[in-house]
């Protein structure tokens, strides 16, 4: 996985938009809520939301830390891309999308589902 593959994966999900925030972070959003963030400049690190049950196990892995400012919301920061397989990247990014989308108002969720 690299930044272009990550971008393609995120943008393939229904209703996803991208935005640059804080001057150097590429953010992927669903319903205007972030579900994945990566630094534009190398070295690229990536943050995303995981389940409460997965959080402790994820941050125990080498190369993954609690995401600054967002750890209380169960976000992790992957500092070394190679610590996750492509299948894991696919799983965790889609899961983060789903977790964030599930918290959106029902009307917004229905609008996103209609995009499919």
C-alpha positions in Angstrom: 0.0 0.0 0.0 1.2 3.5 -0.8 -0.4 6.9 -0.7 -1.9 6.7 -4.2 -3.4 3.2 -3.5 -4.8 4.5 -0.2 -6.3 7.5 -2.1 -7.9 5.2 -4.7 -9.2 2.9 -1.9 -10.8 5.8 0.0 -12.3 7.5 -3.0 -13.9 4.3 -4.3 -16.2 4.3 -1.2 -19.6 5.9 -1.7 -19.9 9.5 -0.8 -16.3 10.1 0.0 -14.7 13.5 -0.5 -11.1 14.6 0.1 -9.8 17.8 1.6 -6.4 19.2 2.7 -6.6 20.4 6.3 -4.0 21.9 8.6 -1.8 22.7 5.5 -0.3 19.3 5.1 -2.9 16.5 5.8 -4.9 14.8 3.2 -8.2 14.0 4.8 -10.9 11.6 3.5 -14.4 12.3 4.7 -17.8 10.7 4.6 -20.7 13.1 5.4 -18.1 15.8 6.1 -16.6 13.6 8.9 -13.0 12.3 8.7 -12.4 8.6 8.5 -8.9 8.5 7.2 -6.0 11.1 7.3 -2.5 10.9 5.8 0.3 13.3 5.7 0.9 14.8 2.2 4.7 14.9 2.7 6.9 11.9 3.3 7.2 10.1 5.5 3.5 9.4 5.2 1.7 8.2 8.3 -1.9 7.3 8.2 -4.6 7.7 10.9 -8.0 5.9 11.0 -10.6 4.8 13.5 -10.8 1.2 14.8 -13.2 -0.6 17.1 -12.9 -0.3 20.9 -11.9 -3.9 21.0 -9.1 -3.6 18.4 -7.5 -0.4 19.7 -5.2 -1.8 22.4 -4.0 -4.6 20.1 -3.3 -2.2 17.3 -1.3 0.2 19.3 0.7 -2.7 20.7 2.0 -3.5 17.3 5.4 -2.0 16.3 4.9 1.0 13.9 1.4 1.8 15.2 0.7 4.4 17.9 -2.4 6.1 19.3 -3.3 8.9 16.9 -2.4 12.3 18.4 -5.5 14.2 19.6 -7.8 11.4 18.4 -6.8 8.4 20.5 -9.6 8.9 22.9 -11.9 8.3 20.0 -10.1 5.0 19.2 -8.0 6.3 16.3 -4.6 4.8 15.5 -1.7 6.2 13.6 0.2 3.8 11.3 3.8 5.2 11.0 5.2 2.4 8.9 3.0 1.3 6.0 4.6 -2.1 5.9 3.3 -3.2 9.3 -0.1 -3.8 7.7 -0.7 -6.1 4.7 -2.7 -4.8 1.7 -5.7 -6.9 3.0 -5.4 -5.3 6.4 -5.2 -1.8 4.9 -8.3 -2.6 2.9 -10.1 -4.0 6.0 -9.2 -1.2 8.4 -9.9 1.7 6.0 -13.3 0.3 5.0 -14.1 -0.4 8.7 -13.1 3.1 9.7 -15.4 4.4 6.9 -18.2 2.3 8.2 -17.7 3.3 11.9 -17.8 7.0 11.0 -20.7 6.6 8.6 -22.7 4.8 11.2 -22.5 7.9 13.5 -24.0 10.2 10.8 -27.6 11.2 10.9 -29.9 8.6 9.3 -30.9 11.0 6.6 -27.3 11.5 5.6 -26.6 7.8 5.7 -29.6 7.2 3.3 -28.3 9.9 0.9 -24.9 8.2 0.9 -26.4 4.8 0.4 -28.3 6.1 -2.6 -25.0 7.0 -4.3 -24.2 3.3 -4.8 
